[in-house]
Amino acid sequence: MLKWALIFFIVSLIAGALGFTRVSSAAGGIAKILFWIFLIVFVIFIVLALMAGEVVF
């Protein structure tokens, strides 16, 4: 998911540099949404890993 966020971010930068502002804005919005989804899932997995570690030890 983070890979796709980075791809959309790069597309956004290139489109912005070439003057395609609507494409750049759309790709930037998609990249932002994917990044936040990745961050939320990452935090959930960290919490689950810490909880599982406490049960084992």
C-alpha positions, 0 to 999 in steps of 0.5 A: 500500500505504501508502494502505491502511495509513493507511485501516486505521489511521484505521478502527482509531482511529474504531472504538476511539473508538466502543468497538469494541475487536475491530474496532479491534484487527483493523484496527490489526493489518492496518495494521501488517502493511501498513506493514511490507510497504510499508517492506520493499518501499521499502527494496528499491527504494532498494537497487536504485536505488542499485545501478543508479545505480552501474552507470550512473555 
